[in-house]
Amino acid sequence: MVNKENRSFSNNEKITTELSYIVKYLYENFEMLSRWTPEFTAKELLLILELRDNKSLRIGDIVDKTGFSFSTVSWLVDNLVKKKVLSRRRDSNDRRVVRVKLAAKGQETIQEYERIFEEIADLFYAVLTPEEQQEFLRLSCKVIDRLEEKTAGRLVNPQVKRICK
């Protein structure tokens, strides 16, 4: 006879394993985005998206919005300026401040990303009802809250934190 405690542990272990496979599968399929836009890394795309709704941002603003270090943002901006996706200029009121904005190629990148994101959203979320989408978001935030708690907030992106509040 299997005792209830062992069966429960066994069941939890099975669920944990199955969830691990599912999360890995979803992650790999979200990686389709980087395969569809091989010109950009995930961090570069995130930075480009942060500039989508802003005329221009200071490097410090980008650090705050993305959670990336100052050196990482500087490096990403340098790369994206070289790729002619971003333009960089000194603030006219304070020459110490560098402002970054999307160049024409950056606007094109946003449009392409949005097209690709719609395809991905269609693959993943179209099968869920609006109520199921809300539940998926709620459960995802519950997991993210735990991750934030266990890592003292080091691993969670500020944008994700705003979504899950």
C-alpha positions in Angstrom: 0.0 0.0 0.0 1.3 3.4 -1.0 1.0 6.0 1.8 -0.8 9.2 0.9 2.3 11.3 1.7 4.5 9.4 -0.8 1.8 9.5 -3.5 1.4 13.3 -3.0 5.2 13.8 -3.3 5.3 11.6 -6.4 2.4 13.5 -8.0 4.1 16.9 -7.1 7.4 15.6 -8.6 5.5 14.6 -11.8 3.8 18.0 -12.1 7.1 19.8 -11.5 8.8 17.8 -14.2 5.9 18.3 -16.6 5.8 22.1 -15.9 9.6 22.2 -16.5 9.1 20.7 -19.9 6.3 23.0 -20.8 8.1 26.1 -19.6 11.2 25.1 -21.6 9.1 24.4 -24.7 7.4 27.8 -24.4 10.7 29.6 -23.9 12.2 27.9 -26.9 9.2 28.9 -29.0 9.4 32.5 -27.8 13.0 32.3 -29.0 11.4 32.2 -32.5 11.4 36.0 -32.2 15.2 36.1 -32.2 15.3 33.7 -35.1 12.8 35.8 -37.1 14.8 38.9 -36.3 18.4 37.5 -36.2 19.8 41.0 -36.6 19.0 41.9 -33.0 19.5 40.2 -29.6 16.6 40.0 -27.1 18.1 42.9 -25.1 18.5 45.1 -28.2 14.8 44.4 -29.1 13.8 45.3 -25.5 15.7 48.6 -25.7 14.2 49.4 -29.1 10.7 48.7 -27.7 11.3 51.0 -24.7 11.9 53.8 -27.2 8.8 53.0 -29.2 6.5 55.3 -27.3 9.1 58.0 -26.4 10.5 60.8 -28.5 13.8 60.3 -26.8 15.2 59.0 -23.6 18.3 59.6 -21.5 20.6 56.6 -20.9 19.6 56.7 -17.2 15.9 56.5 -18.2 16.6 53.4 -20.3 18.5 51.9 -17.3 15.5 52.5 -15.1 13.0 51.1 -17.6 14.9 48.0 -18.6 16.7 47.1 -15.4 19.9 46.7 -17.4 23.1 48.1 -16.0 24.4 51.4 -17.2 27.3 49.8 -19.0 25.0 47.3 -20.7 22.7 50.1 -21.9 25.7 52.1 -23.2 27.0 49.0 -25.0 23.6 48.3 -26.5 23.1 51.9 -27.6 26.6 51.9 -29.2 25.7 48.7 -31.2 22.3 50.0 -32.2 23.7 53.3 -33.3 26.2 51.4 -35.5 23.3 49.4 -37.0 21.6 52.8 -37.7 18.6 51.8 -35.6 19.1 54.6 -33.0 20.5 58.0 -33.0 22.2 59.7 -30.1 22.6 63.4 -29.4 23.5 65.7 -26.5 20.7 67.4 -24.7 20.5 71.1 -25.8 19.9 72.2 -22.2 22.6 70.1 -20.6 25.5 68.9 -22.7 26.3 66.2 -20.1 23.1 64.4 -20.9 22.9 62.0 -23.9 19.5 61.4 -25.4 18.7 58.4 -27.6 15.8 58.0 -30.1 14.7 55.7 -32.8 16.1 56.3 -36.3 14.1 55.4 -39.4 15.5 51.9 -39.3 14.4 51.6 -35.7 10.8 52.5 -36.7 10.9 49.8 -39.3 12.2 47.4 -36.7 9.2 48.2 -34.5 6.8 47.6 -37.3 8.4 44.2 -38.1 8.5 43.2 -34.4 4.8 44.0 -34.0 4.0 41.9 -37.0 6.0 39.0 -35.6 4.6 39.5 -32.1 1.1 39.2 -33.5 2.1 35.8 -35.1 3.5 34.6 -31.8 0.5 35.9 -29.8 -1.7 34.1 -32.3 0.2 30.9 -31.8 0.2 31.0 -28.0 -2.9 33.0 -26.9 -5.5 32.7 -29.5 -6.5 29.3 -28.2 -7.3 30.9 -24.8 -10.5 32.7 -24.0 -10.1 36.2 -22.5 -10.8 34.7 -19.1 -8.1 32.1 -19.5 -5.7 34.8 -20.7 -6.4 36.7 -17.5 -5.9 33.5 -15.4 -2.6 32.8 -17.3 -1.4 36.3 -16.5 -2.5 36.0 -12.9 -0.7 32.6 -12.5 2.4 33.9 -14.3 2.6 36.9 -12.0 2.3 34.6 -9.0 5.3 32.7 -10.2 7.2 35.9 -10.9 6.4 37.3 -7.4 8.0 34.2 -6.0 11.0 34.6 -8.2 11.3 38.2 -7.1 11.0 37.2 -3.5 13.7 34.5 -3.8 16.1 36.7 -5.7 15.5 39.9 -3.8 14.2 41.4 -7.0 17.5 41.0 -8.9 16.1 38.8 -11.8 12.7 40.5 -12.5 12.5 43.1 -15.2 11.0 46.5 -14.0 8.4 46.3 -16.8 7.3 42.9 -15.6 7.1 44.2 -12.0 4.7 46.9 -13.2 2.5 44.4 -15.0 2.4 42.1 -12.0 1.5 44.7 -9.3 
